[in-house]
Amino acid sequence: MQKFPIVVLISGNGSNLQALIDDAKISKKYQIKAVISSNPEALGLSRAKRENIKTYCIDHRQFAQRTDFDRALLNAIKENNPELIVLAGFMRKLGPEIVGHFANKMINIHPSLLPKFPGLNTHQKAIAAGETEHGCSIHFVTTELDAGPILAQARTATTPNAAELRQKVQELEHKLLPLVVRWFANRQVLLQKGIIYLDGQALPIQGFCAFLKKS
């Protein structure tokens, strides 16, 4: 039986990619067909190559127009015919052509409890705002930054040290992302008219809440 095919997009270290690589071996539910990076120096490319996963580097700095970058990325993804595209630390905003082509098949993991703190420096923002809880969100990708329907969130208590908080949130990401990808592999997720259904049950606007930690 053919495993559920996914493509992972990265720009940096690739720790969430590693979590998926490890989980794919254990669960045997899905296969990472390719890893695509916007950064030629991304450590995540080395992680993929060690596992004999096909890699691409599509350096956004080599394209004069955003649309040209999007088109090259679109073509690389299409070569691998994935059923799900996972943005795991991918630091480029995608345009309407590529988002529209993969509508409802593209998810992103973001280090905040969306809709709070879209964009960068989320841990510092959460601390500065006096938040008592922080965490990560997985959402469907739309053309608006970090604003697509939220599929799942994981929460933890905020700490005053941004580096420590980042580590805590990353630990949650490494649990939550493989769980959500397994849902897709098992055909448990449906997005219809802006509402996400998990096992036939409509999710609340903040998505499925997992791994609630108070410390």
ZIZILIN-V423893 format. One record per residue. N is the residue number from 0. OMEGA is omega as a letter, one per 40 degrees, with the letter a starting at -180 (* if undefined). Layout:
n omega
N OMEGA
N OMEGA
//
This chain:
n omega
0 a
1 a
2 a
3 a
4 i
5 i
6 a
7 i
8 a
9 i
10 a
11 a
12 i
13 i
14 i
15 i
16 i
17 i
18 i
19 i
20 a
21 a
22 i
23 i
24 a
25 a
26 a
27 a
28 a
29 a
30 i
31 a
32 a
33 i
34 a
35 a
36 i
37 a
38 a
39 a
40 a
41 i
42 i
43 i
44 i
45 i
46 a
47 a
48 i
49 a
50 a
51 i
52 i
53 a
54 i
55 i
56 i
57 a
58 a
59 a
60 a
61 a
62 a
63 a
64 i
65 a
66 i
67 i
68 a
69 a
70 i
71 i
72 i
73 a
74 i
75 i
76 a
77 i
78 a
79 i
80 a
81 i
82 i
83 i
84 a
85 i
86 a
87 a
88 i
89 a
90 i
91 i
92 a
93 a
94 a
95 a
96 a
97 i
98 i
99 a
100 a
101 a
102 i
103 a
104 a
105 a
106 i
107 i
108 a
109 a
110 i
111 i
112 a
113 e
114 i
115 i
116 i
117 i
118 a
119 i
120 a
121 a
122 i
123 a
124 a
125 i
126 a
127 a
128 i
129 i
130 i
131 i
132 i
133 i
134 a
135 a
136 i
137 a
138 i
139 a
140 i
141 i
142 i
143 a
144 i
145 a
146 a
147 i
148 a
149 a
150 a
151 i
152 i
153 a
154 i
155 i
156 i
157 i
158 a
159 a
160 a
161 a
162 i
163 a
164 i
165 i
166 i
167 a
168 i
169 i
170 i
171 i
172 a
173 i
174 a
175 a
176 i
177 i
178 a
179 i
180 i
181 i
182 i
183 a
184 i
185 i
186 a
187 a
188 i
189 i
190 a
191 i
192 i
193 i
194 i
195 i
196 i
197 a
198 i
199 a
200 i
201 i
202 i
203 a
204 i
205 i
206 i
207 a
208 a
209 i
210 i
211 a
212 a
213 a
214 *
//
